[in-house]
Amino acid sequence: SDMVHLIENYYALPNNMGFTLAVDKGKTDKEGNKIYDTVGYCGSFEETISLLRRKVVDQRLQNGLYELSEALEIIQATAEEIKEAIVCKGGRYDI
């Protein structure tokens, strides 16, 4: 399939409506094919990236109590990391 690896264990899967944001939790079916958990359906790649950003930020902020300034740094760093990953894959990043 034409899955696009985003960051960490997140992938974008093109579908007829746009993209599915999916996460690889290491599960496989009986035949040994990877099973991805669906995070959400998005109408465009940009929407997929913003959903990814929200999810990853939520995940990172869950790991502890942060001051607002630290939380904002995590959000910024996450956005940068995603941007780098997309640019490395030759994608445009104009979000």
Summary of the structure (lengths in Angstrom):
residues: 95
radius of gyration: 14.3
end to end distance: 25.4
largest distance: 46.9
contacts: 234
relative contact order: 0.17
helix: 41%
strand: 29%
